[in-house]
Amino acid sequence: MTKTRKPLQKYRRVVIKIGSALLVDRKSGLKKAWLDAMCADIAGLKAKGVEVLVVSSGAIALGRTVLDLPAGALKLEESQAAAAIGQIALARAWSESLSTDQIIAGQILLTLGDTEERRRYLNARATISQLLKLGAVPIINENDTVATTEIRYGDNDRLAARVATMVGADLLVLLSDIDGLYTAPPHLDPNARFLDTIAEITPEIEAMAGGAASELSRGGMRTKIDAGKIATAAGCAMIIASGKPDHPLNAIESGARSSWFAPAGSPVTARKTWIAGQLLPAGSLAIDVGAETALRSGKSLLPAGVRQVTGSFSRGDTIAILGTSGREIARGLAGYDADEARQIAGKKSAEIAAILGYAGRTAMVHRDDLVMTGPAGARLDDGNDERKGEVHA
């Protein structure tokens, strides 16, 4: 895993998080000229073959401007109402600006549970995957209209990191009114030193995180460092940069000040460990020799290679995969409930729709959700399978 910064166009899949203060002016509302310039930057990356996802803050900020709500903290129900109105306006604005370059936008609203509960995680990832496959740009935001706890602007930093790991992105760009990481809050300490490259997020780096910089963006550096820990541990580099100038992505490419966080040297190790050892398998799949060979070469487990399904499990549960010897050779997250798995075991993928009554997923266990657990598997599973090809569920 490289520890050297490279141009944005050299990344395969990029998640861009945009702070509220960049998109919305407290008095005048949406900053359309800035959004049009941002979308032109996105179009430029897509033209060079980069897949782009956007995690966009601004729904509540835009909604409260439309409603002309007073400055200061909002009550929970006021935040939810503002989000309900702002989400419509925000989605329309992104769609219109991206359409200038014939790019289609797709809105996805997520909650914390969508990224942490396995079944919902797989569903969200499948939708995002399909949007990318169709050439669209997913516009993702927290579903603040149904939040049951206090809503804080800035949480989209962490959401963006979760999205980046969900889709196997290799770069996360956090754009806000902060141009990078300093050794201390620069507005409080004139001797604060700017950090261009962060090779590893140490306790010392975490201690440098300051507070929030604006009313509309309350996350501050703390949530950005938290996002960095999530992203880099999964092998995803991260950039913190100012989004204030027009064409902020082009500005980064032209050498504008920004902080680059190097990805971990062993990407997805934590997630592979989680799948392999921290969860008790809810069931098992016995596979044939062809499927075992395919798994050892880094491929997904297809229904055709499954000989027997044991246990009662749900889609997203961890299951053991048994080789021809009857011993466990891998673990992974089930792509189907046990009852459905039994119906399609041994069948070709093309037969799934006729058997289940709907067009299911191709894989019984996708390679992104699978880790080889035997000695030979440990040698063959190089940890790079999540970066190959498209993201599936």
N, C-alpha and C positions, 0 to 999 in steps of 0.2 A: 504494500500500500504506500503510494507516494506521499512524501511529506513536503512536497513542493507545490506552491500555488500554480495553477494553470489557467489559461483564458476560459471564460464562461462557455464559449462555443465548443470547447473540448470535452465538456461534460455530456453525459448521455441523457440524464433526467434531472431537472432542476425544480425545486420548490421555492417559490418566492413569497415571503410574508411581507405584507404592507400594513403599516401602522395607520391608525385612524387620523392622526394629525396631518398625514400626507395627503389623504383623500378628501378630507372635509375641513372647511373653514368654519369656525364657530358661528360666524355671522352670515356669510354668504352661501354656505352649503357646499355642494360638490365642487371640487377643483377639476373641472372638465379638461382644461388645457393640459394639466399635469397628467391626468389619466390617459389622454390621447397619446402623449409622448411615451408614457410607460407601455402602452399597448403596442406602439411602434417598435420599442425595444424587444418586446416579447415576439413580435412578428419576425424581427431580424434573427432571433435565436432559432425560432422554428424553421426558418428558411435554411438554416445551416444544419438541420437535422436534430436539434435538441428538443426533447419533450419538456413542456413547461406546465407546471401546476401553480396556481395562485391561492394563497391563504390570505383573504382580504378582510381586514378589520374595517370598521366604519359604519356598520348598520345602525347601531344605537346612536352614534354621533350624527349620522345623517337624519335619522328619524327624529331626534330631539330638535334638530334645526327646522325640519318640516313642521313639527308641532309647536315650535317656538317655546320650548320648555326653558325655564330659567337656568342660569348657570349653577354649578355646584352638584353635589351628590344627588342622584335620583333614587326614589323608592324602588323596590323590586318590581312592583307592578308597572311603574312608569318606564323602567328600563325595558321590560317585556313589550309594552305597547310601542315604545320607540323602535325596538328591534323589528317588530312585525311590520311597521311602515317602512323602516329603513332598508330591510332586506329586499323588498320589491324594487325600491329605487336603486339600490346598489347593484342588484343583478341586471336591471335594465341598462344602467350606465356601462357596466363591463361589456355586456352584449353589444351595445351600440358602438363602443370604441373599438372592440376587437373586430367587428364586422367590416370596418374600414379596410382591413387587409384580408377580407374573406375568411376570417377565423370564427369558428362557432364556439360559444361559451356554454358551459353546462354548470348549473348551480348545485352544490352539495352542502347541506347543513348537517353538521355533526354535533354530537354531545360527547362528554367524557366517556360515557359508557360505550359509544360506538367504536372507540379506539382501544378499550381495555377489556370488554367482554368478547370472548373469542368468536362466537357466532356472528355477532354484529360487526366485528372487525373484518371477518371474511366477506360479509355482504358488502360493506363499504368499499373494501379493496376491489371486489369484483366490479362494482359500478365504476370506480375510478379507472380501472384497467380498460374497461370497454370504451370509456370516453377517450382515453389516450389512443386506443386502437383506431378509433374513428377520426382521429386528428383534431379533436376538440381540446379546448383548454378548460380544465375543471376550475371553477371558482368556488373555493371552500371557505366556510365560515362556521363559527360556533352557533348552534341553534339557540340563541339567547331568548327566544320567545317562550321556551319551555323550561328555562333554568329554574331550579328549586332552591338554589343557594345564591348568595350575593354575587352579582355579575361584576367582574373587574375587567376593564379594558387592559390589554396587554397579555392576557392569557393565551392569545393566539400565537405567541412565541412558542409556547409549549405544544399547542395544538399543531403548529406547523412542523415541529420536530417529530411528533408522533406520525403525522401524515408522511413525512419524508422517509421514516423507517418502514411504514406500512407499504409504500410503493417501491421501496428499494432505490430511492433517489441517491445520486452520488454527490449532490450539492444542495445545501439549504442557504438561501440568501435572506437575511433579516434586514428589511429596509425600515428605517424610522427616522426620528429627528436626532439620533445619536450616530456619530460617524465611526464608532468603533470602541474598543476597550482601552481604558486608561488605568494606570496604577492607582488612581484615586479619582473621585468625581471632579472633573476639571473646573466646574463652576464653583467648587468650594476650595480647591487646592491649585494655586497657580503653578506649582511645581509638578503637577501630575504629568506622567510620561505616557505617551501613546504607544500601544503595542501593536505592531504590524502583523506578527505571526505568533500564534500560540500552538506549540507542538503538542501540549497535553494540558487538560484542565485539572490543575492541582488545587489543593486547599488554599494555596496562596492566590491563585487566580480567582477562585470563588470569593475570597475576601475582598477583592477589588471591586466587586459589583456595587454600584451605587443605587440611588433611588430613582424615582420617576422624574421625567423631564417636562411633562406637560399635563394639562387637565385631561386631554383626550387620550393620553397614552400612559396608563398607570402602571404598566408592567416594569418599566425601567430596565436596568442592566441585570437585575437579579433573575428575571424570567428568561433573559437571553442566554445567560450562563447555564441555567437549567436546561434550556433547549439545546445548547451545545453539548451538554453531557449526554442527552438522549441521542442526538444525531451522530456525534463522532464515535460513540460506542458501537454504533451499527455500521461503521465504515463510511459514513457520509460526512464530507467536509462542510464547513459552515463559514459564511461571511457575514459580518455585521458592518453595515454601511449606511451613510446618510442617504435618504431618499429625497431630500429637499430639492436638488437641482432637477431640471427637466432632463429626461432621458437618463435616469439614474443607473441603469444597467450599462449603458454606453460609457457613463462616467467611470464606473468601476473598471471597465476594459481599458479606459484611457489613463488609468493610474490614479484615480481619485483615492483619497485616504480611506482605508477600510481595514478591518481586522480579519485575518484568515485563521480558522481553527482547523488543524490537521485531523484527518480521520484516524481512527484507531488502527494500529498495525495489523490486528487480527479482526476484521469486520465480522459482525453477527455472532461472535463467540458467545456473548451473553444470551442471545436468543436461542442459539443452538443448544446451549447448556440447559436453558429453561425447558425446552422440548424434551431433551434427552434424559434429564435426571430429576427435575424438580416436580414433575407431575406424574401421578400414578396412572398408568394406562387404563382407560375405561373399557377397552376391548382389544381385539387383535384381528389381523388379517394374515392368513397363510397364503403365500404366493408361489408361483411356479418358477422354474429355472430361468425362463426368458425374462420375467419381471425382475428377478434378483440381479441378473446381469445388467438390466437397464438401470436399476437403482444404483448399482456400484459405478456406473459410468456417469452418474449425475442427472438422470432423467426422472420424470414423475412416474408415479404408480398409476397405471390405467386399469379400469375394471377387468379387461380381458386377462390380466395376469393374476387375478385373485381367485384362489381355489376355495377358500373357506372364510366365513365371517363369524367371529365369536364375540359375545358380550352384548350389552345394551348401551350404546353410546349415541351422542348427538353430534351433528355437524359442528366442527370446531374443537371437539374433545381430543385429547391425546390418546393415540392408539399405538400398540406395538405391531410391528411387521415381522412375521416369522418366515425365515427362509426355507429352502427345501429340506434342511436338516431338522426342522422343527424348532430351532433356536431363534431368539430375537436377533435380527440384523439391523433394525432401524426403528425409529419412532417418528410419528408425525401427527399433524392435525387432520382429522377426518374431514373429507370433502362432502360426505353424505351422512345422514342418520343411519343407524345400523339396519333398520328394516329395508330402507332403500338400497343400501350396500348389498344386502343379501339378494335382492331382486336383480341387480345388474352385475353381480360377480360372475366373471367368466365371459361376459358379453362384450361385444365391440362397442366403441364409443358411439358409433352411428346408430346403434340400437337403443340408446338410453331414452330418447324421446318417446318411442313407441311403448317402452316398458313402463316408464314412470308417468307418462302423460304430459311431460314438459321437457324442454331441452335443458338438461342438466349440464354440469361442468364436465369437461373432458377427463380430468384426473380424479381418481379416488383419493389420492394424497398428492398434492402438488410438491414439486421439488423445493419450492421456497419454504414449505412447511415441514420439511423432512430432514432428519439427521441420521446418518449411519452410526450405529452404536457398537458394532463389533470391531475387533482389531483391524481387519482388512478395510472395514468401512471408514474407520478413523483415518486411515491412510489415504483413501480415495476421496473422501469428502473434504475438499480443500477450502470450504467456507465461501466459495465464490459463486455458488449456484444462484444466490439471490440477485446477482447482478447480470445474469444471462437472460437475453430475450425479454419478452413482455412479462408483466406481472399478471398472474392468473390466480384464481381461487378454486 
